């Protein structure tokens, strides 16, 4: 069985009100919006066989945050800024080469 999307990306946007670490504290929402816009600009966003960028609630990895996960490969990444998001998009989503330096599981 194959995935509907070539790559389905979930950005954790979880916000915690108990003082514990959360992805929302690390600009995750802005980075998700940026990734979605950039994929549209590159013409890779959309229907079957393409890339889908989604928001997610808690992915239970906040201590590694911010995090995103790319399916169907189940590759988990952390990121700091737009340059990291660009690298994930260009290397993994466009060229199929995961970005080792940003992976949280190796």
C-alpha positions as CSV (number, residue, x, y, z in Angstrom):
1,X,0.0,0.0,0.0
2,X,1.4,3.4,-1.0
3,X,0.9,6.7,0.7
4,X,-1.5,9.2,-1.0
5,X,1.1,11.9,-0.7
6,X,4.7,11.4,-1.7
7,X,5.6,13.2,1.5
8,X,3.2,14.2,4.3
9,X,4.8,16.6,6.8
10,X,3.4,17.3,10.2
11,X,4.6,20.2,12.3
12,X,3.9,20.0,16.0
13,X,2.3,23.2,17.1
14,X,1.5,22.2,20.6
15,X,1.2,24.8,23.3
16,X,1.5,23.9,26.9
17,X,0.3,26.1,29.7
18,X,2.0,24.2,32.5
19,X,5.5,25.7,31.9
20,X,6.9,22.6,30.2
21,X,8.7,22.8,26.9
22,X,6.5,22.9,23.8
23,X,7.1,23.4,20.1
24,X,5.0,26.6,20.0
25,X,7.7,28.2,22.1
26,X,10.1,27.8,19.2
27,X,8.3,29.6,16.4
28,X,6.8,26.3,15.1
29,X,3.6,28.0,13.7
30,X,5.6,30.5,11.6
31,X,7.9,27.7,10.3
32,X,4.9,25.6,9.3
33,X,3.3,28.5,7.5
34,X,6.6,29.2,5.8
35,X,7.0,25.6,4.7
36,X,3.5,25.5,3.3
37,X,4.1,28.7,1.3
38,X,7.5,27.6,0.0
39,X,6.2,24.2,-1.2
40,X,3.4,26.0,-3.1
41,X,6.0,28.3,-4.6
42,X,8.1,25.3,-5.7
43,X,5.0,23.7,-7.2
44,X,5.3,20.6,-5.1
45,X,2.3,21.1,-2.8
46,X,-1.1,19.6,-3.4
47,X,-2.8,16.5,-4.7
48,X,-1.8,12.9,-4.9
49,X,1.9,12.2,-5.4
50,X,2.9,15.6,-4.0
51,X,3.7,17.2,-0.7
52,X,1.2,18.1,2.0
53,X,2.2,20.3,4.9
54,X,0.0,19.9,8.0
55,X,-0.4,21.3,11.5
56,X,-0.4,18.7,14.3
57,X,-1.2,18.8,18.0
58,X,1.2,17.3,20.4
59,X,3.5,14.7,18.9
60,X,4.9,13.8,22.4
61,X,8.5,14.9,21.3
62,X,8.4,18.4,22.8
63,X,11.6,17.9,24.7
64,X,13.3,17.7,21.3
65,X,11.4,20.6,19.9
66,X,10.5,22.1,17.8
67,X,9.8,18.9,15.8
68,X,8.3,17.9,12.5
69,X,7.9,14.5,11.0
70,X,7.9,13.4,7.3
71,X,5.8,10.4,6.3
72,X,5.8,7.8,4.9
73,X,9.4,7.6,5.8
74,X,8.8,8.6,9.5
75,X,11.8,10.8,9.6
76,X,11.8,13.2,12.6
77,X,13.5,16.6,12.4
78,X,14.1,19.5,14.6
79,X,14.8,23.0,13.2
80,X,15.8,26.5,14.2
81,X,15.0,28.8,11.3
82,X,13.9,29.2,7.7
83,X,17.3,28.0,6.4
84,X,16.7,24.6,8.2
85,X,13.2,24.4,6.7
86,X,14.6,25.2,3.3
87,X,17.2,22.5,3.7
88,X,14.6,19.9,4.7
89,X,12.4,20.9,1.7
90,X,15.2,21.0,-0.9
91,X,17.0,17.9,0.2
92,X,14.3,15.6,1.6
93,X,11.1,16.6,-0.1
94,X,12.4,17.6,-3.5
95,X,15.5,15.3,-3.8
96,X,14.6,12.4,-1.5
97,X,17.7,12.8,0.6
98,X,17.0,13.1,4.4
99,X,19.0,15.8,6.2
100,X,21.1,13.9,8.8
101,X,22.2,16.9,10.8
102,X,18.6,17.9,11.6
103,X,17.3,14.4,12.4
104,X,16.3,13.7,16.0
105,X,16.3,9.9,15.6
106,X,19.4,8.4,14.0
